[in-house]
């Protein structure tokens, strides 16, 4: 048996979609346990010094950004 995972974008349409899937005899619907993804708190000072030793300036960044063709 093959397994697929679906992500439902609209919670209001989840129940009707699930009922539709249950109508097909070739599909077995199993409820999966949802796990919350813990967000790591970011510390602004962790990125301190990331540009150290690099020859970069705001003017160079702007010039490079605006010179790219779309």
N, C-alpha and C positions, 0 to 999 in steps of 0.2 A: 504494500500500500504506500502511495506517495503522500507526503504531507506538505501543505502550504500554510503560510501565515498571512493573514490579511490585516491591514490597518484601516479602520473606519474613521473617516475624517469628520462626519456629521453624526453625532450621537443620536439625533432624532430619527435618523434613517437606519440605525443599527438593528432595532427589533424587527422591522419589516423585512430587511435583508436576510436576517437570520431565519425567519419563518420561510422565506422563499427557498433558501438553501435546504431546509429540512424537507421540502417537497420532493427533492431529487433522491432517488433510491441509491444513487452511486456516491452520495456524499454522506459522511458521518460527521456530525457536528460535535465537537468536544470543547468544553469551556476551559480555557487556560487560566492559570493564576497570573494575575497582573502584579508586577513588582514595580515599586516606585524607584525612580532613579534619584539618588541623593545628589544634590548639587553641592559641589565643593565651594566653600567660601573663598573668594579670591582676595588676595592682599595686593594692593596697588604697588607696594614696595618690593614685591617679588620680581618685578620687571625693571627695577632700578639698575642702571649700568648696562642695559642690553645694547646700547649704541656706543658704548665705550670703545675707543680705538678705531672707530669707523669714520671715514671722511664723508660726512653727510650733513646736510643743512636743510632747512625748510624750503629754501629757494630751489635747491637741487630736486627735492621731492616734487615740488609744484611743476618745475620745468619738465620733469620726466612724465608726470601724470598728464599734463596738457599736450605734450607732443605726440602722444599715442593716437593713431588714427582708429576710428571706429568703423 
